């Protein structure tokens, strides 16, 4: 009986891989005959696992069932799921915090002691609640689906200045920066790649039609668009520090850093707040000066400098 149970677990583990398995290959993996594989498949079905027969290749695959059967996870997968659930409990997807905690509790109850100890170590790690704008999970799932299926998406969009518009796009991928969710998509009206914040986006249903994916921009360009594109104020600063030092101090989605020489670099950033835009270089701890900026930022820098100087104690 123990040999049969161990064999069923191994069979289930194989079937959970995203592929189709022929009976002969499964028999070879398990070290049994094809008839035994068929009997084991029937046992898994009786336990609630939706094992589907693949026509034409005499094979099998694990399908989606009406009920969720138990999952088989190896040690590293179980720990990874626990870490993800703990992060989701304080994430910025609206409404999944309680569900994440319930799922984490259930997972911890069935973990063997050796893994429960590893997961318990995570309790000493303080996870601060997300401070970015929250996203409706229905919006997240809709956008993820059209990205996967290569379907056009029309949506109502609220710009940073409060302007409403309707956009028609070919969605490419989702990007999560730790504070916000973004959609990277080809804007059909503007005939260029654009980055959209998911918390400002309301999909129009139905989606479609399908499209042939274009060659997408690289991740560096995407980060640059998030760091400076679409903001009311944008500026370029020269920082008296090596580019690798400054880049290590700022996330790629906050600002883009390019070397000028071995000791100086150029920083480009954008923001809807003049104060925030000045804080990016000011808090680095390196000398800097404005290279290119809107007049409002120059005026605000002079005003802020005067205010800070007046804050000094008088002698």
SERO-4910 file (N, C-alpha, C, O; in steps of 0.05 Angstrom, whole numbers):
BEGIN
 pado doro    nc1    nc2    nc3   cac1   cac2   cac3    cc1    cc2    cc3    oc1    oc2    oc3
  Unk    A     17    -24      0      0      0      0     17     25      0     11     45    -13
  Unk    A     39     24     16     57     47     16     69     52    -11     72     75    -20
  Unk    A     77     31    -25     88     34    -52     68     46    -71     75     63    -87
  Unk    A     43     37    -69     22     48    -86     17     78    -80     15     94    -98
  Unk    A     16     86    -55     12    113    -47     35    131    -57     30    153    -67
  Unk    A     59    122    -54     83    137    -63     82    140    -93     89    161   -104
  Unk    A     73    119   -107     71    120   -136     50    141   -145     54    155   -164
  Unk    A     27    141   -131      6    160   -137     15    189   -133      9    207   -149
  Unk    A     31    194   -112     41    221   -107     60    229   -130     60    252   -139
  Unk    A     77    211   -138     96    217   -160     81    222   -186     88    240   -201
  Unk    A     60    206   -191     44    209   -215     31    236   -215     30    250   -235
  Unk    A     20    244   -192      6    270   -190     26    293   -194     20    313   -207
  Unk    A     50    289   -183     71    309   -187     78    313   -216     82    336   -225
  Unk    A     80    291   -231     86    292   -260     63    306   -275     68    323   -292
  Unk    A     38    299   -268     16    311   -283     12    340   -277      0    354   -294
  Unk    A     22    350   -255     19    379   -249     38    396   -265     36    420   -265
  Unk    A     57    383   -280     74    398   -298     56    407   -322     39    391   -331
  Unk    A     61    431   -333     44    441   -355     51    428   -382     62    441   -399
  Unk    A     44    402   -384     49    388   -409     31    364   -411     17    357   -391
  Unk    A     31    350   -433     16    326   -437     35    302   -435     57    303   -445
  Unk    A     25    281   -422     42    257   -417     29    233   -431      5    228   -427
  Unk    A     45    219   -446     35    194   -458     36    173   -436     51    174   -417
  Unk    A     18    153   -439     18    131   -420     45    117   -418     53    108   -397
  Unk    A     58    113   -441     84     99   -442    105    115   -427    121    103   -412
  Unk    A    106    141   -430    126    158   -416    121    157   -386    139    154   -370
  Unk    A     95    159   -377     89    157   -349     97    130   -337    107    128   -315
  Unk    A     91    109   -353     99     82   -343    129     80   -339    138     68   -320
  Unk    A    144     92   -358    173     91   -356    183    107   -331    201     99   -317
  Unk    A    170    131   -327    178    148   -304    172    133   -277    187    136   -258
  Unk    A    150    118   -276    141    106   -252    153     78   -248    151     66   -226
  Unk    A    164     67   -270    175     39   -268    153     18   -266    157     -2   -253
  Unk    A    131     23   -280    109      3   -280     99      0   -308    109     12   -327
  Unk    A     78    -17   -312     67    -21   -338     45      0   -344     36     14   -327
  Unk    A     38      1   -370     18     20   -379     -9     15   -366    -24     33   -359
  Unk    A    -16    -11   -362    -42    -18   -349    -42     -7   -320    -63      2   -311
  Unk    A    -20     -9   -306    -19      2   -279    -23     32   -279    -36     43   -261
  Unk    A    -11     45   -299    -15     74   -301    -45     81   -304    -55     99   -292
  Unk    A    -59     65   -321    -88     70   -325   -103     67   -298   -120     83   -292
  Unk    A    -96     46   -283   -109     42   -257   -104     65   -238   -121     74   -223
  Unk    A    -78     74   -238    -71     97   -220    -85    122   -229    -93    139   -212
  Unk    A    -89    126   -255   -104    150   -264   -132    149   -254   -143    169   -246
  Unk    A   -144    125   -255   -172    122   -246   -174    128   -216   -193    140   -207
  Unk    A   -153    120   -200   -153    126   -172   -152    156   -166   -165    167   -149
  Unk    A   -135    170   -182   -133    199   -179   -160    212   -185   -168    231   -172
  Unk    A   -173    203   -206   -199    214   -213   -219    210   -191   -236    227   -185
  Unk    A   -218    186   -178   -237    181   -156   -232    198   -132   -250    202   -116
  Unk    A   -207    209   -130   -200    227   -108   -207    256   -114   -203    274    -98
  Unk    A   -217    261   -139   -225    288   -146   -206    303   -164   -211    326   -170
  Unk    A   -185    290   -173   -166    303   -191   -176    300   -220   -180    278   -229
  Unk    A   -180    322   -235   -191    321   -262   -170    314   -283   -161    331   -298
  Unk    A   -163    289   -284   -143    279   -303   -158    275   -330   -176    258   -332
  Unk    A   -149    289   -350   -162    288   -376   -146    269   -395   -122    269   -394
  Unk    A   -161    255   -411   -148    238   -432   -144    256   -457   -162    270   -466
  Unk    A   -120    255   -468   -113    270   -492   -117    253   -516   -102    233   -520
  Unk    A   -136    259   -534   -141    242   -557   -118    243   -577   -105    264   -581
  Unk    A   -113    221   -590    -94    220   -611    -66    211   -602    -52    198   -618
  Unk    A    -59    217   -577    -32    210   -568    -33    190   -545    -12    184   -533
  Unk    A    -57    181   -538    -60    163   -516    -46    173   -491    -31    159   -477
  Unk    A    -52    199   -485    -38    212   -463    -57    224   -443    -81    221   -445
  Unk    A    -45    238   -424    -60    249   -401    -50    277   -394    -27    284   -399
  Unk    A    -67    293   -383    -60    319   -372    -79    325   -349   -101    315   -348
  Unk    A    -70    343   -331    -87    351   -308   -103    376   -316    -91    397   -322
  Unk    A   -129    373   -316   -146    396   -324   -156    411   -300   -149    405   -277
  Unk    A   -173    431   -305   -185    447   -284   -211    434   -276   -228    428   -293
  Unk    A   -215    430   -250   -240    417   -241   -259    436   -229   -253    459   -224
  Unk    A   -283    426   -224   -304    443   -211   -297    448   -182   -304    469   -171
  Unk    A   -283    429   -169   -274    433   -141   -243    433   -141   -231    421   -159
  Unk    A   -232    447   -122   -203    448   -120   -192    425   -104   -196    424    -80
  Unk    A   -178    406   -117   -167    383   -102   -142    392    -88   -131    413    -93
  Unk    A   -132    375    -69   -107    382    -56    -84    385    -75    -82    371    -95
  Unk    A    -66    404    -69    -43    409    -86    -19    394    -75    -17    390    -51
  Unk    A     -2    386    -93     23    373    -85     46    392    -90     52    398   -113
  Unk    A     59    401    -69     81    420    -71    106    408    -59    105    395    -38
  Unk    A    129    413    -72    153    405    -59    161    426    -38    147    446    -35
  Unk    A    183    421    -23    190    439     -1    194    468     -9    183    486      3
  Unk    A    209    472    -30    215    500    -38    190    513    -49    186    537    -44
  Unk    A    173    499    -63    148    510    -73    130    519    -50    117    540    -51
  Unk    A    128    502    -29    111    508     -6    120    533      8    104    550     15
  Unk    A    146    536     12    157    560     25    153    585      8    146    606     18
  Unk    A    156    582    -19    152    604    -37    123    614    -36    118    638    -36
  Unk    A    104    595    -35     76    602    -34     70    617     -8     55    636     -7
  Unk    A     81    607     14     77    620     40     88    649     40     75    667     51
  Unk    A    111    653     28    122    680     26    104    698     10     99    721     17
  Unk    A     94    687    -13     77    703    -30     51    711    -16     41    733    -19
  Unk    A     39    692     -1     14    697     12     18    718     34      1    735     39
  Unk    A     41    717     48     46    736     69     49    764     58     39    784     69
  Unk    A     62    766     35     65    792     21     38    802     11     32    826     13
  Unk    A     22    784      0     -5    792    -11    -23    802     11    -41    818      6
  Unk    A    -19    793     36    -36    802     58    -33    831     63    -51    843     76
  Unk    A    -11    843     55     -7    872     59     -2    886     32     10    907     31
  Unk    A    -11    873     10     -7    884    -16    -26    905    -24    -42    915     -8
  Unk    A    -25    913    -50    -42    935    -59    -62    926    -80    -70    941    -98
  Unk    A    -71    901    -78    -94    891    -93   -118    890    -74   -118    875    -55
  Unk    A   -138    906    -79   -160    910    -61   -175    884    -56   -183    870    -74
  Unk    A   -180    878    -30   -199    857    -23   -187    829    -20   -202    811    -13
  Unk    A   -161    825    -25   -150    798    -23   -134    794      3   -123    773      8
  Unk    A   -133    815     20   -117    812     44   -127    790     62   -112    773     71
  Unk    A   -154    790     68   -165    769     85   -163    742     73   -157    722     87
  Unk    A   -168    740     47   -166    714     33   -137    703     34   -133    679     37
  Unk    A   -118    721     32    -90    713     33    -83    702     61    -69    681     63
  Unk    A    -93    715     81    -88    705    109   -101    678    114    -89    661    126
  Unk    A   -126    675    103   -139    649    107   -124    627     93   -120    605    104
  Unk    A   -115    632     68   -100    612     53    -73    606     67    -65    583     67
  Unk    A    -60    626     78    -35    622     92    -39    605    117    -23    587    122
  Unk    A    -60    610    131    -66    594    155    -71    565    148    -61    547    162
  Unk    A    -86    560    127    -91    532    118    -65    518    109    -61    495    115
  Unk    A    -48    533     96    -23    521     86     -5    514    110      7    493    111
  Unk    A     -3    532    130     14    527    153      4    503    169     20    489    181
  Unk    A    -22    498    169    -33    476    184    -25    448    173    -23    429    187
  Unk    A    -20    447    147    -14    421    134     16    418    128     24    398    118
  Unk    A     32    439    134     61    437    129     74    417    148     66    417    172
  Unk    A     93    401    139    108    385    158    125    403    176    130    426    169
  Unk    A    133    392    198    146    408    219    172    422    208    178    444    216
  Unk    A    186    408    190    212    420    181    207    445    164    223    463    164
  Unk    A    183    446    150    177    469    134    163    490    151    166    514    146
  Unk    A    147    481    170    133    500    187    153    518    202    148    542    206
  Unk    A    175    506    210    196    522    224    207    543    205    212    566    214
  Unk    A    212    536    180    223    556    161    203    579    156    211    602    155
  Unk    A    177    572    154    157    592    149    154    610    174    149    634    171
  Unk    A    156    598    198    154    613    222    175    635    225    171    655    237
  Unk    A    198    629    212    220    649    213    212    675    199    222    696    206
  Unk    A    192    674    181    183    697    167    168    716    185    165    740    179
  Unk    A    158    706    208    143    723    226    160    746    238    149    766    246
  Unk    A    186    742    239    203    763    250    209    785    230    220    805    237
  Unk    A    200    781    205    204    801    184    179    819    184    157    810    180
  Unk    A    184    845    189    162    864    189    156    872    160    173    882    145
  Unk    A    131    868    152    121    875    125    103    899    128     82    897    140
  Unk    A    112    922    118     96    946    120     74    946     99     78    936     77
  Unk    A     50    955    106     28    956     87     35    972     63     51    992     64
  Unk    A     25    965     40     30    979     15     19   1008     17     -3   1012     27
  Unk    A     35   1027      7     27   1055      7     18   1065    -20      8   1087    -22
  Unk    A     22   1048    -41     13   1057    -67    -17   1054    -71    -31   1043    -54
  Unk    A    -27   1064    -93    -55   1063    -99    -63   1033   -102    -49   1017   -114
  Unk    A    -87   1027    -92    -96    999    -94   -110    994   -120   -120   1012   -133
  Unk    A   -111    968   -128   -122    960   -154   -144    940   -149   -142    922   -132
  Unk    A   -166    943   -164   -188    924   -162   -179    898   -174   -170    897   -197
  Unk    A   -182    875   -160   -173    849   -170   -187    842   -196   -175    828   -213
  Unk    A   -212    851   -201   -226    845   -226   -212    858   -249   -210    847   -271
  Unk    A   -203    883   -245   -187    897   -266   -161    883   -271   -153    880   -294
  Unk    A   -148    875   -250   -122    861   -253   -125    835   -269   -109    830   -286
  Unk    A   -146    820   -263   -150    794   -277   -158    799   -306   -149    785   -324
  Unk    A   -175    820   -311   -183    826   -339   -159    833   -356   -155    824   -378
  Unk    A   -142    851   -345   -118    860   -360    -98    837   -364    -87    834   -385
  Unk    A    -94    821   -343    -76    798   -345    -86    779   -367    -70    767   -382
  Unk    A   -113    775   -369   -124    756   -388   -120    766   -417   -112    751   -434
  Unk    A   -125    792   -422   -121    802   -449    -91    803   -457    -85    799   -481
  Unk    A    -74    807   -438    -45    805   -444    -38    776   -452    -23    773   -472
  Unk    A    -48    757   -438    -42    729   -445    -55    721   -471    -42    707   -487
  Unk    A    -80    729   -477    -94    721   -501    -89    738   -525   -100    733   -546
  Unk    A    -73    760   -522    -68    779   -544    -94    790   -555    -99    788   -579
  Unk    A   -111    801   -537   -136    813   -545   -135    843   -540   -124    853   -520
  Unk    A   -146    858   -559   -147    887   -556   -163    895   -531   -182    881   -523
  Unk    A   -156    917   -519   -170    926   -495   -176    956   -498   -158    972   -502
  Unk    A   -202    963   -496   -211    991   -494   -217    997   -465   -229    980   -451
  Unk    A   -209   1020   -456   -214   1026   -428   -216   1057   -424   -205   1072   -439
  Unk    A   -231   1064   -403   -232   1092   -394   -207   1097   -377   -201   1081   -359
  Unk    A   -194   1119   -382   -169   1125   -367   -170   1153   -356   -178   1172   -370
  Unk    A   -161   1156   -331   -159   1182   -318   -130   1190   -316   -115   1177   -302
  Unk    A   -123   1211   -330    -95   1221   -330    -87   1233   -303   -104   1238   -286
  Unk    A    -61   1239   -301    -51   1250   -275    -63   1278   -270    -64   1286   -247
  Unk    A    -72   1292   -291    -84   1318   -287   -114   1317   -285   -127   1338   -284
  Unk    A   -125   1293   -283   -154   1290   -280   -169   1289   -306   -194   1287   -306
  Unk    A   -155   1290   -329   -168   1288   -355   -177   1260   -361   -160   1241   -359
  Unk    A   -202   1256   -369   -212   1229   -375   -210   1225   -406   -214   1243   -421
  Unk    A   -204   1200   -413   -202   1193   -442   -209   1164   -445   -209   1148   -426
  Unk    A   -214   1156   -470   -219   1129   -477   -195   1119   -494   -189   1132   -515
  Unk    A   -182   1098   -486   -158   1088   -500   -164   1061   -513   -177   1044   -501
  Unk    A   -153   1057   -536   -155   1031   -550   -126   1020   -553   -109   1033   -565
  Unk    A   -121    997   -542    -94    987   -539    -91    958   -547   -110    943   -548
  Unk    A    -66    951   -552    -58    923   -555    -41    917   -530    -17    923   -530
  Unk    A    -52    905   -510    -38    900   -485    -14    881   -488    -16    861   -503
  Unk    A      8    887   -475     31    869   -477     37    855   -450     39    830   -450
  Unk    A     40    870   -429     47    858   -403     40    876   -380     37    900   -383
  Unk    A     39    863   -357     35    878   -332     62    882   -318     81    865   -321
  Unk    A     65    904   -304     90    909   -289     82    919   -261     66    937   -258
  Unk    A     94    907   -241     90    915   -213    116    925   -202    136    911   -201
  Unk    A    115    950   -193    140    963   -183    143    961   -153    163    971   -142
  Unk    A    124    949   -139    125    948   -110    106    967    -98     96    963    -76
  Unk    A    100    989   -112     80   1009   -103     56   1010   -120     33   1015   -111
  Unk    A     59   1005   -146     37   1008   -165     38    986   -186     59    974   -191
  Unk    A     14    981   -199     12    963   -222     10    980   -247     -4   1000   -247
  Unk    A     24    971   -268     23    985   -294     17    965   -316     23    942   -315
  Unk    A      4    976   -337      0    961   -362     18    973   -383     18    997   -388
  Unk    A     34    956   -396     50    965   -419     35    956   -444     30    932   -448
  Unk    A     28    975   -461     11    969   -484     17    987   -507     28   1009   -504
  Unk    A     11    978   -532     13    994   -556    -13   1010   -558    -35    998   -560
  Unk    A    -11   1037   -558    -34   1054   -561    -40   1058   -590    -24   1070   -605
  Unk    A    -63   1048   -599    -70   1048   -628    -75   1077   -638    -69   1082   -661
  Unk    A    -86   1094   -621    -91   1121   -630    -65   1138   -632    -63   1154   -650
  Unk    A    -47   1133   -614    -22   1149   -614      1   1135   -628     22   1146   -632
  Unk    A     -4   1110   -636     15   1094   -651     43   1093   -638     63   1098   -650
  Unk    A     42   1086   -612     67   1084   -597     61   1068   -572     38   1064   -564
  Unk    A     83   1060   -559     81   1046   -533     74   1066   -511     85   1087   -510
  Unk    A     56   1057   -493     48   1074   -471     47   1057   -445     44   1033   -446
  Unk    A     50   1071   -423     48   1058   -396     24   1070   -382     22   1094   -379
  Unk    A      7   1052   -372    -18   1061   -359    -19   1050   -330    -13   1026   -326
  Unk    A    -27   1067   -311    -31   1057   -284    -57   1043   -282    -78   1053   -290
  Unk    A    -57   1019   -270    -81   1003   -268   -102   1015   -250   -126   1011   -254
  Unk    A    -94   1030   -229   -113   1041   -211   -129   1064   -224   -148   1074   -213
  Unk    A   -120   1074   -248   -134   1095   -263   -149   1084   -287   -159   1099   -303
  Unk    A   -151   1058   -289   -161   1045   -313   -186   1030   -308   -188   1015   -288
  Unk    A   -206   1033   -325   -232   1018   -323   -237   1004   -350   -243   1018   -370
  Unk    A   -234    978   -351   -237    964   -377   -265    966   -388   -285    967   -372
  Unk    A   -268    966   -414   -293    964   -428   -297    936   -439   -280    926   -454
  Unk    A   -318    923   -431   -324    895   -439   -345    895   -460   -364    911   -459
  Unk    A   -343    878   -481   -324    856   -483   -297    866   -495   -295    888   -505
  Unk    A   -277    848   -492   -251    854   -503   -248    842   -531   -266    829   -540
  Unk    A   -226    847   -544   -221    836   -570   -224    858   -592   -231    880   -586
  Unk    A   -217    850   -617   -209    824   -626   -180    817   -620   -166    833   -608
  Unk    A   -172    793   -628   -144    785   -623   -126    800   -642   -134    809   -663
  Unk    A   -100    801   -635    -80    815   -652    -54    800   -651    -49    783   -634
  Unk    A    -37    806   -671    -11    794   -672      8    812   -656     12    835   -663
  Unk    A     21    801   -635     38    817   -617     60    831   -632     73    819   -650
  Unk    A     66    856   -625     88    871   -636    114    865   -619    112    854   -598
  Unk    A    136    873   -630    161    871   -615    160    892   -593    157    916   -598
  Unk    A    162    882   -568    157    900   -545    183    916   -538    205    907   -544
  Unk    A    180    939   -525    203    954   -516    217    939   -493    205    923   -479
  Unk    A    243    944   -490    258    930   -469    250    941   -442    237    962   -440
  Unk    A    258    927   -421    250    935   -394    261    962   -386    248    976   -371
  Unk    A    285    968   -395    297    994   -388    280   1017   -398    276   1037   -384
  Unk    A    270   1015   -423    253   1036   -434    227   1037   -418    216   1059   -413
  Unk    A    216   1014   -410    192   1014   -394    196   1029   -368    179   1045   -360
  Unk    A    218   1023   -355    224   1036   -329    227   1066   -333    219   1082   -316
  Unk    A    240   1074   -355    244   1102   -360    217   1116   -364    213   1139   -355
  Unk    A    198   1103   -378    172   1114   -381    157   1118   -355    143   1138   -351
  Unk    A    160   1099   -337    148   1101   -310    161   1122   -294    147   1137   -279
  Unk    A    188   1125   -296    202   1144   -279    197   1173   -287    196   1190   -269
  Unk    A    194   1178   -313    192   1206   -321    168   1212   -339    159   1235   -340
  Unk    A    158   1192   -353    136   1198   -372    110   1201   -359    104   1189   -338
  Unk    A     93   1219   -371     66   1222   -362     62   1239   -337     40   1242   -327
  Unk    A     84   1251   -327     82   1268   -304     81   1298   -312     89   1305   -334
  Unk    A     69   1314   -295     66   1342   -301     93   1356   -302     98   1373   -320
  Unk    A    111   1349   -284    138   1362   -283    159   1341   -289    158   1319   -278
  Unk    A    179   1348   -305    201   1331   -310    227   1347   -310    227   1371   -317
  Unk    A    248   1335   -301    273   1350   -298    297   1332   -301    296   1308   -298
  Unk    A    320   1345   -308    345   1331   -311    365   1344   -292    368   1368   -292
  Unk    A    379   1327   -276    399   1337   -257    426   1325   -263    428   1303   -273
  Unk    A    447   1340   -257    474   1329   -258    483   1324   -229    482   1342   -212
  Unk    A    491   1299   -223    498   1291   -196    528   1286   -195    539   1272   -213
  Unk    A    541   1297   -175    570   1293   -172    576   1268   -157    584   1268   -134
  Unk    A    571   1246   -170    575   1219   -159    575   1199   -182    561   1204   -203
  Unk    A    589   1176   -180    588   1157   -201    560   1146   -206    544   1144   -188
  Unk    A    554   1139   -231    528   1130   -239    520   1105   -223    497   1102   -215
  Unk    A    539   1086   -219    532   1062   -205    524   1067   -176    508   1052   -165
  Unk    A    536   1087   -164    529   1094   -136    501   1105   -135    486   1097   -117
  Unk    A    495   1124   -153    468   1136   -152    446   1116   -160    425   1115   -148
  Unk    A    452   1099   -180    433   1079   -188    426   1060   -166    404   1049   -165
  Unk    A    446   1055   -149    441   1037   -126    423   1050   -105    412   1036    -88
  Unk    A    421   1076   -105    405   1090    -85    376   1094    -93    359   1100    -77
  Unk    A    371   1092   -119    344   1098   -129    334   1074   -145    349   1062   -160
  Unk    A    308   1068   -142    296   1047   -159    294   1056   -188    291   1080   -193
  Unk    A    296   1037   -206    295   1044   -234    268   1056   -243    267   1069   -264
  Unk    A    247   1052   -227    221   1064   -234    218   1091   -222    197   1104   -227
  Unk    A    237   1101   -207    236   1128   -195    251   1148   -213    241   1170   -217
  Unk    A    274   1139   -223    290   1157   -239    309   1140   -257    314   1117   -251
  Unk    A    318   1152   -279    337   1139   -296    364   1153   -292    366   1178   -291
  Unk    A    385   1137   -291    412   1147   -285    430   1139   -308    431   1116   -316
  Unk    A    445   1159   -319    464   1153   -341    491   1166   -334    491   1189   -324
  Unk    A    513   1152   -339    539   1164   -332    547   1186   -351    541   1185   -375
  Unk    A    560   1206   -340    572   1227   -357    602   1222   -359    613   1223   -381
  Unk    A    615   1217   -336    642   1207   -335    645   1190   -310    625   1182   -298
  Unk    A    669   1184   -302    673   1166   -279    663   1178   -252    658   1163   -234
  Unk    A    660   1204   -251    653   1216   -225    627   1232   -225    618   1241   -204
  Unk    A    614   1234   -248    588   1248   -249    569   1233   -266    576   1216   -283
  Unk    A    543   1238   -262    522   1225   -277    498   1243   -281    496   1264   -269
  Unk    A    481   1235   -299    456   1250   -305    432   1235   -294    430   1211   -298
  Unk    A    414   1249   -280    391   1236   -268    366   1250   -280    364   1274   -280
  Unk    A    348   1234   -291    323   1244   -302    299   1232   -286    298   1208   -281
  Unk    A    281   1249   -279    258   1240   -263    234   1258   -269    236   1279   -281
  Unk    A    210   1248   -261    186   1263   -264    168   1260   -240    170   1241   -225
  Unk    A    151   1279   -236    132   1278   -214    110   1299   -218    113   1318   -233
  Unk    A     87   1295   -205     66   1315   -205     70   1335   -182     55   1354   -180
  Unk    A     91   1331   -166     96   1348   -143    124   1360   -146    144   1346   -151
  Unk    A    126   1387   -145    152   1400   -146    170   1392   -123    194   1388   -126
  Unk    A    158   1390    -99    174   1382    -76    185   1354    -79    209   1349    -74
  Unk    A    169   1335    -88    178   1308    -92    201   1306   -113    220   1292   -109
  Unk    A    198   1321   -134    218   1321   -156    245   1331   -145    265   1321   -154
  Unk    A    244   1351   -128    269   1361   -116    281   1342    -95    305   1341    -91
  Unk    A    263   1326    -82    273   1308    -62    290   1286    -74    308   1276    -61
  Unk    A    284   1277    -98    299   1255   -110    329   1260   -110    344   1243   -100
  Unk    A    339   1283   -120    368   1287   -119    377   1298    -92    400   1292    -83
  Unk    A    360   1313    -77    368   1325    -52    375   1305    -31    393   1310    -15
  Unk    A    361   1283    -30    365   1263     -9    387   1243    -15    392   1225      1
  Unk    A    400   1245    -38    421   1226    -45    446   1231    -29    462   1213    -25
  Unk    A    450   1256    -20    474   1262     -5    498   1270    -22    521   1269    -13
  Unk    A    493   1277    -47    514   1285    -66    508   1313    -76    485   1321    -79
  Unk    A    529   1329    -82    524   1355    -95    510   1351   -122    516   1332   -136
  Unk    A    493   1369   -129    478   1367   -154    470   1395   -164    470   1414   -148
  Unk    A    463   1397   -189    452   1422   -199    432   1415   -222    434   1394   -234
  Unk    A    414   1434   -226    394   1431   -247    407   1433   -275    422   1452   -280
  Unk    A    400   1415   -292    410   1416   -319    388   1425   -338    392   1442   -355
  Unk    A    364   1414   -335    341   1422   -351    316   1418   -334    312   1397   -322
  Unk    A    300   1439   -332    276   1438   -315    256   1459   -323    264   1479   -335
  Unk    A    231   1455   -318    211   1475   -324    215   1500   -306    226   1497   -284
  Unk    A    206   1523   -315    210   1548   -298    198   1545   -271    209   1556   -251
  Unk    A    176   1531   -268    163   1528   -241    182   1514   -222    183   1521   -198
  Unk    A    198   1495   -231    216   1481   -213    239   1499   -205    248   1499   -181
  Unk    A    249   1515   -223    271   1533   -216    261   1553   -195    275   1559   -176
  Unk    A    238   1564   -199    227   1583   -180    222   1570   -153    227   1582   -132
  Unk    A    212   1545   -154    206   1531   -129    232   1525   -114    233   1526    -89
  Unk    A    253   1518   -128    279   1513   -116    290   1537   -101    300   1535    -79
  Unk    A    287   1561   -114    296   1586   -101    279   1591    -76    290   1599    -55
  Unk    A    253   1587    -78    236   1592    -55    243   1573    -32    244   1581     -9
  Unk    A    247   1547    -39    253   1528    -19    280   1533     -6    284   1529     18
  Unk    A    300   1542    -22    326   1549    -11    324   1571      9    336   1570     31
  Unk    A    308   1592      3    304   1614     21    290   1605     47    298   1613     69
  Unk    A    270   1588     44    256   1578     67    274   1562     85    273   1565    110
  Unk    A    291   1545     74    309   1529     90    330   1546    104    337   1541    127
  Unk    A    339   1566     90    359   1584    102    347   1600    125    360   1604    146
  Unk    A    322   1608    123    308   1622    144    303   1605    168    298   1615    190
  Unk    A    304   1579    164    299   1560    186    323   1557    205    320   1546    227
  Unk    A    346   1568    197    369   1566    214    365   1583    239    353   1604    237
  Unk    A    375   1573    262    372   1590    286    389   1615    284    411   1615    274
  Unk    A    377   1636    295    392   1662    295    410   1664    319    403   1653    341
  Unk    A    432   1676    315    452   1679    338    452   1707    348    467   1713    366
***
